Amino acid sequence: MKIYTIGFTKKSASKFFGLLRVAQTSTLIDVRLNNVSQLAGFAKRDDLRFFLAELCNMTYAHHPELAPTQNMLDDYKKHGSGWSAYEEQFLALMQDRRIQNTLARDQVDNAVLLCSEDKPHQCHRRLVAEYLARHWGDTTIEHLT
């Protein structure tokens, strides 16, 4: 099983969709809490669904259960709680939601997890991918950057 991850910030549409085409992923799984923000540019939900189908022959799915809560985001981004605290809270949330049992493996195999962060280092998409890999086993992760 292989899981990809990608962020859209600091990427042109050409770079973003080019990375997806080269990886030949089948589905983009949007793990953002807010997927309709005007700040998302080409990565707004409806535009992204269209571009994925037209440019990459991919499907789009939104899985908000793989996103942090608004309070967690606010604590981290607005109140400076720090990455370690955020990571701990987020992993506990994934455990509470039991995503390894509620998300079908075949939905995630050869799919790409999307969020906004440019790099995966301090991003919840990486945490989701690693969490699933730990629970499901026999899983590789590739970050498209």
C-alpha positions in Angstrom: 0.0 0.0 0.0 1.2 3.5 -0.8 0.0 6.8 0.6 1.1 10.1 -0.9 0.9 13.6 0.6 0.9 17.1 -0.9 0.4 20.7 0.2 -0.6 23.5 -2.2 1.0 26.6 -0.7 4.1 27.9 -2.4 3.3 25.8 -5.5 2.0 27.1 -8.8 -1.0 25.2 -10.3 1.4 23.8 -12.9 3.8 22.4 -10.3 1.0 21.0 -8.1 -0.9 19.2 -10.9 2.4 18.1 -12.5 3.4 16.4 -9.3 0.1 14.6 -9.1 0.3 13.5 -12.8 3.8 12.1 -12.3 2.8 10.2 -9.2 -0.2 8.8 -11.0 -2.4 8.8 -7.9 -6.0 7.8 -8.2 -7.7 10.0 -5.6 -7.0 13.2 -3.8 -8.2 13.1 -0.2 -8.7 16.6 1.2 -7.8 16.5 4.9 -8.4 20.3 5.5 -11.0 21.5 7.9 -11.9 24.4 5.6 -11.7 23.5 1.9 -13.5 26.6 0.5 -11.3 29.5 1.7 -10.7 32.2 -0.8 -7.0 32.0 0.2 -6.8 28.5 -1.3 -6.8 29.8 -4.9 -6.8 26.8 -7.3 -7.2 24.5 -4.3 -10.7 25.5 -3.4 -13.0 22.4 -3.2 -15.1 22.9 -6.4 -12.1 24.2 -8.5 -9.9 21.4 -7.3 -12.5 18.7 -8.1 -12.7 20.1 -11.7 -9.0 20.5 -12.2 -8.3 17.0 -10.8 -10.8 15.4 -13.2 -9.7 17.4 -16.2 -5.9 17.5 -15.8 -5.1 14.3 -13.9 -8.1 11.9 -14.3 -8.4 11.8 -10.5 -11.3 11.9 -8.2 -11.7 14.2 -5.2 -12.9 13.3 -1.7 -13.2 15.4 1.4 -12.5 13.7 4.7 -12.9 16.3 7.5 -12.6 13.5 10.1 -8.9 13.6 9.2 -8.6 17.3 10.0 -7.8 18.9 13.3 -10.6 20.7 15.2 -10.8 24.5 14.9 -9.8 24.9 18.5 -6.6 22.9 17.9 -5.7 25.0 14.9 -6.3 28.2 16.8 -4.2 27.0 19.7 -1.3 26.2 17.4 -1.5 29.0 14.8 -2.9 31.9 16.8 -1.9 31.2 20.4 1.5 29.6 19.8 0.9 26.3 21.6 3.9 24.8 19.7 4.2 21.8 17.3 4.8 19.2 20.0 1.6 20.0 21.8 -0.3 20.2 18.5 1.1 16.8 17.3 0.1 15.1 20.6 -3.4 16.6 20.5 -3.9 15.7 16.9 -2.7 12.1 17.3 -5.0 11.6 20.3 -7.9 13.0 18.1 -7.1 10.4 15.4 -7.1 7.7 18.0 -10.4 8.9 19.5 -11.9 9.0 16.0 -10.5 5.5 15.3 -9.7 6.5 11.7 -7.8 3.2 11.2 -11.2 1.4 11.5 -13.5 3.9 9.9 -11.5 4.7 6.8 -11.4 2.0 4.1 -7.9 1.0 3.1 -8.8 0.8 -0.5 -9.9 4.5 -0.4 -6.4 5.5 0.8 -4.2 3.1 -1.3 -2.6 5.1 -4.1 -4.3 8.3 -2.9 -2.8 11.6 -2.0 -3.6 13.4 1.2 -3.9 17.2 0.7 -3.6 20.1 3.1 -2.2 23.6 2.8 1.3 23.3 4.3 4.1 23.4 1.7 6.3 20.8 3.4 5.2 17.8 5.4 7.5 18.3 8.5 5.0 20.3 10.6 1.8 19.2 8.9 -1.1 17.1 9.9 -1.3 15.2 6.6 2.1 13.6 7.5 0.7 12.7 10.9 -2.4 11.1 9.3 -0.2 9.1 6.8 2.2 7.9 9.5 -0.7 7.0 11.9 -2.4 4.9 9.3 0.9 3.2 8.3 1.5 2.3 12.0 -1.9 0.8 12.3 -2.2 -0.9 8.9 1.4 -2.0 8.3 2.9 -2.7 4.9 2.5 0.9 3.9 4.9 3.3 2.3 4.6 7.1 2.3 5.8 9.5 -0.3 5.6 13.3 0.1 5.2 15.2 -3.1 7.1 18.5 -2.8 
